Every structure is written in C-alpha cells, then in structure tokens.
Amino acid sequence: MVRKAFKMKLYDGMIEEYEKRHNAVHAEVIEMIHNYGGGNYSIFYDEETNYLFGYIEIEDEKRWQESRKTAACHNWWDFMADIMETNEDNSPVSVPLRSVYLRSYRR
C-alpha cells in the first residue's frame, strides 16, 4: 500500500460548490478509483488559504497513474475545472506532500 498526500487550490468562494459536487460524485469516478487501486480517499479544506489537502491509499503507483487516461477521470476534471486551479488539460494543479511522520496508535 502506498500513501499519497497532496494539495490543490480552490478559487475564492468555491468551497460550497466543491462540497456540493463531491457529495454527488459521479459513480463512474468512484468505480475508476477502485478499479485503479485507490481507497481511503479523504480531502480536507483550509479556509485561510483555500487549499485542499488530499490523502489516498493506492495499491501501485504505476497502476494509479494509468487512471489519468480514463474518460471518467477526464470528465471529472472538466466538471471541476471552473472552481479550482487547473493545468492546460483541466487536471487539478496538484502538489505532492512529503510524509514526515507516521505512527499507528491502534492496538
């Protein structure tokens, strides 16, 4: 299992719209995430900066990168492009975050 964390940025005033769209996430996106080995996906919001902080666990980095080629992924990017910073292909500008501490407290 590979743990990935990253940040993305929303445009000002778009958090409510972002939450609305994610609460009605396309079934094809959820299926794509699972089909490409993703799970335990969480996104957090920092209201002071408009940054989103994402965390996902994936099975394999190479397999996960293949998900970027799917129609489901591109459709989702296009759907979200008007409310957040994106690259030319409408993928979100996503900055990887380095893990600096992990400790399991489960017994």
Secondary structure, 3 states (H helix, E strand, C coil): CEEEEEEEEECCCCHHHHHHHHHCCCHHHHHHHHHCCEEEEEEEEECCCCEEEEEEEECCHHHHHHHHHCHHHHHHHHHHHHHECECCCCCECCEEECCCCCCCCCC
